[in-house]
Amino acid sequence: MCIAETEPRGFVGRSAGVAAGGVFEGDGSFYVGLDAEWAYRITLLEQPTRVVIDIAND
């Protein structure tokens, strides 16, 4: 598994950053920073397995 710092996509009008926290015993951590509290939804998808974080626009 390759974990690297990535450029955030889709954070229009918000200060944002995504940073890799590392891997420990097969679990990866990422941190998402925003300029304020925003509503969000986290979804686990399959084929391929991935996590999607939706952050509200308004």
FENNOR-V866234 format. One record per pair of residues at least 12 apart in sequence whose ideal C-beta (glycine too) atoms are under 10 Angstrom apart, sorted by the first residue. I is the first residue (numbers start at 0). J is the second residue. Records with the same first field share a line. If there is no record, write none. Layout:
BEGIN
I = J, J
END
This chain:
BEGIN
0 = 22, 25, 27
1 = 19, 22, 27
2 = 18, 19, 20, 21, 22, 27, 28, 29
3 = 18, 19
4 = 16, 17, 18, 19, 29
5 = 17, 18, 19, 29
7 = 31, 32, 33, 54
9 = 52, 53, 54, 56
10 = 31, 32, 33, 34, 37, 54
11 = 56
12 = 34, 56
13 = 32, 33, 34, 35, 37, 54, 56
14 = 32, 33, 34, 35
15 = 31, 32, 33, 34, 37, 54
16 = 30, 31, 32, 33
17 = 29, 30, 31, 32, 52
18 = 30, 31, 32
27 = 50
29 = 50, 52
31 = 52, 54
33 = 54
37 = 54, 55, 56, 57
38 = 53, 54, 55, 56, 57
39 = 52, 53, 54, 55
40 = 52, 53, 54, 55
41 = 53
END
